[in-house]
Amino acid sequence: IVLASLDFLLCRECGADTADSSYLYNIFSPLALVQSNQSLFGRHSVPVQLLENPLGIRFRVVTISKASCTGVDQWQSDFSWFPGYAWKFCLCTHCGHHLGWLFEPLKSANKDQRTVSKNGFYAIILDNVLSESCK
């Protein structure tokens, strides 16, 4: 039996491991401008969403249930792309580069929390990560 090798998402800035592709997570934002499935990180049908912040800046993101990035600042509920979830910025644990956001259900968002609970997830900006298998 041949097992499919796993791929890792790496911080584009410093190359640190950010996440294992086996934790890619399907949760869709009703505010996504575009949703599509792409072959990324050694997987087929990875959901990619195009999201826009209030300043008009657009981000292509993938959602993932477990990542190695640190949540900073306070939880915010305004302008959440995922209704019912609070968010905070997520930075690379090695170099501090902005990788995306943590999302936590409003009822369980704790101000000092730096990772997500089992009910939370991460939205990682595709332009800020690389595939480990990228040649």
N, C-alpha and C positions, 0 to 999 in steps of 0.2 A: 504494500500500500504506500503510495506517495502522498504525503501531506503537502498542501499548498503552503509555501513559505509566507510568513507574515512580513508586512512592510511597516516601516515606522515613519511618522511625520517628524521632521527635524526643523528646528528653528532656522530660518533662512539667514539670520544674522550671525549666529555662532555655531550652528550645527548640532546643538544639544538635542537629545531625544525629547520629543514633546508628547507623543502619543503612539500607541500601538494601533494599527489599522483595524484590528479585531474589535475595537471599541467604537467604531463608527456607529452612529445612532440615527434612526429615522424619526425626526420630529420636524414638522413643517410649520413655518410661520404664515399666518393668514396675511401678513403684510409683505411677503416676498414679492418682488417685481417679476421674478422669473424663478421657476423651479425646474430642474432637469436632472437626469441621471447620467453620470459619466463614469468612465473607467479610470480610477485613480487608486494609488497606493496598493496596487496588486489586487484590487477588487473590481467587480463589475457592478453597475447600477448603484453607484454612490450618489446619494442625493446632494445636490449643490443648489444653494439658494442665493439669489442676488437681493441684498437688503440695502436700504438707503436710510441714512440717519437724518435728523432734522436739518442738518447743514447741507444736505444734498450729496454727501459723500457716499459712494456705493462700495459695497464689500461683497465679494463672493465667499460664502462660508460653507463649511461642512460642520455637522453637529456630531459630537462624540461624548460618550458617557464617562470617560476617564482620561485625564490628561495631566501632564506634568507642567503646570503653569500656576502662578500664584495670583490669587485675587487681591486687588488693591482698591482702596477708597471704600466708601460706604455703598450699601445696596441702594439701587435706584429703581423706582417703579415707573417713573415717567418715561415715555417713549420706548417702552419695551416692545421688541419685535414679537415676543411670545406672551400673549395675554395670560395673566395669572402668575407670571414669573417676574422676579426682580433680577437685576443684572449688576455686574461690576466688571471693571477691566481685568484682563488676565495677561500677566507678563511672564516671559521666559524666566525660569528659576535660575538660569546661569548668567544671562546678560541683561535682563530687564526689558528686552524688546517686546513691544505690544503684539501679542499673538491672537487676541480675540477677546471673548467675554465669557464669564461664568453666568449661568442662569439657574436660579433656585426658586422653587415655589414660594409665593409671597408669605404663606403661613409658616414656613420654616427658615426664612432668611434671617440669619443671626449676624449682627453687625461686625463681629470679629472673625467670622468664618472666612478662610482663605482658599478653601476647596469646596466642591459641591457635595451634597448628601446623595444618598442613593436615588433620590427623586429629582436631582438636578442634572445639568449637562453643560457642556462647553460648546460655544460656537467659535470655530477656529477660522481665521482669515486665510484663504488659500494662497494669496500673494505673500504671506508672511511665513510660510512653511515650504519645505521641500520633501520629496519622497526619498527615503534612504536608498532605494534602488535606482534612483535617477542617475543616468550615466552622463 
